[in-house]
Amino acid sequence: MSQPFLLNVSVFILVRQGSSLLLLHRKNTGWQDNKWSLPAGRHDGGEPLTLAAARELLEETSLIVQPEHLELVHVQHHKVGRDGKEWLGVFFQASAWTGTPTLLEPDKHDALAWHETLPETMVDYVRLAIEKIALGQRFSSIGW
């Protein structure tokens, strides 16, 4: 009997204030350091994806979003990821949130800021997803 295929999933959260998008600048993680990205994290299992996204947003920025205020806006299928395995990125947009963004993981990020335009130094697949979202495209794949 064959084993089921396991797929890692990460959640990404778009938080907007007017025309600005909240981004974190990565450092000391060993993955895409010195680049801007969205608040994000791995889905650990045992919770709905919307709850994982709300948890990650809170852990990284102190912002509170209710899972029902997260809209699925994009799914990205990657052939090869950090661990050499394919994975999914699931992107949610927060329609309502509360709090003041605060940098809560200084061991992983050295800046948190609102951006009206995407920075030049940005995680490439996150930039691609944001561009696809702006075009109304809900799916993309990378590396196939």
MOLIN-V828764 format. One record per residue. N is the residue number from 1. RES is the residue in three letters. SS is DSSP state (alpha for helix, beta for strand, coil for the rest). OMEGA is omega in whole degrees, 0 to 359 (999 if undefined). Layout:
n = [N:N]
res = [RES:RES]
ss = [SS:SS]
omega = [OMEGA:OMEGA]
This chain:
n = [1:2:3:4:5:6:7:8:9:10:11:12:13:14:15:16:17:18:19:20:21:22:23:24:25:26:27:28:29:30:31:32:33:34:35:36:37:38:39:40:41:42:43:44:45:46:47:48:49:50:51:52:53:54:55:56:57:58:59:60:61:62:63:64:65:66:67:68:69:70:71:72:73:74:75:76:77:78:79:80:81:82:83:84:85:86:87:88:89:90:91:92:93:94:95:96:97:98:99:100:101:102:103:104:105:106:107:108:109:110:111:112:113:114:115:116:117:118:119:120:121:122:123:124:125:126:127:128:129:130:131:132:133:134:135:136:137:138:139:140:141:142:143:144]
res = [MET:SER:GLN:PRO:PHE:LEU:LEU:ASN:VAL:SER:VAL:PHE:ILE:LEU:VAL:ARG:GLN:GLY:SER:SER:LEU:LEU:LEU:LEU:HIS:ARG:LYS:ASN:THR:GLY:TRP:GLN:ASP:ASN:LYS:TRP:SER:LEU:PRO:ALA:GLY:ARG:HIS:ASP:GLY:GLY:GLU:PRO:LEU:THR:LEU:ALA:ALA:ALA:ARG:GLU:LEU:LEU:GLU:GLU:THR:SER:LEU:ILE:VAL:GLN:PRO:GLU:HIS:LEU:GLU:LEU:VAL:HIS:VAL:GLN:HIS:HIS:LYS:VAL:GLY:ARG:ASP:GLY:LYS:GLU:TRP:LEU:GLY:VAL:PHE:PHE:GLN:ALA:SER:ALA:TRP:THR:GLY:THR:PRO:THR:LEU:LEU:GLU:PRO:ASP:LYS:HIS:ASP:ALA:LEU:ALA:TRP:HIS:GLU:THR:LEU:PRO:GLU:THR:MET:VAL:ASP:TYR:VAL:ARG:LEU:ALA:ILE:GLU:LYS:ILE:ALA:LEU:GLY:GLN:ARG:PHE:SER:SER:ILE:GLY:TRP]
ss = [coil:coil:coil:coil:coil:coil:coil:beta:beta:beta:beta:beta:beta:beta:coil:beta:beta:coil:coil:beta:beta:beta:beta:beta:beta:beta:coil:coil:coil:coil:coil:coil:coil:coil:coil:beta:beta:coil:beta:beta:beta:beta:coil:coil:coil:coil:coil:coil:alpha:alpha:alpha:alpha:alpha:alpha:alpha:alpha:alpha:alpha:alpha:alpha:alpha:coil:coil:beta:coil:coil:alpha:alpha:alpha:beta:beta:beta:beta:beta:beta:beta:beta:beta:coil:coil:coil:coil:coil:coil:coil:coil:beta:beta:beta:beta:beta:beta:beta:beta:coil:coil:coil:beta:coil:coil:coil:coil:coil:coil:coil:coil:coil:coil:beta:beta:beta:beta:beta:beta:beta:coil:coil:coil:coil:coil:coil:beta:coil:alpha:alpha:alpha:alpha:alpha:alpha:alpha:alpha:alpha:alpha:alpha:coil:coil:coil:coil:beta:beta:beta:beta:coil:coil]
omega = [182:177:177:178:179:184:175:180:172:178:180:184:173:176:182:172:188:180:182:181:180:180:176:178:186:173:173:180:185:180:176:179:180:176:178:178:174:167:187:175:179:171:184:185:177:178:175:180:180:178:176:179:179:180:180:179:179:183:184:189:185:178:180:175:175:182:180:177:176:180:175:182:181:171:183:180:182:178:182:179:183:182:178:181:176:183:177:169:181:186:178:172:179:179:177:179:178:177:177:182:180:179:185:179:183:175:180:183:177:176:175:185:173:180:175:175:181:179:179:180:184:175:190:182:175:176:180:180:180:178:179:178:180:179:181:179:186:181:171:176:184:173:181:999]
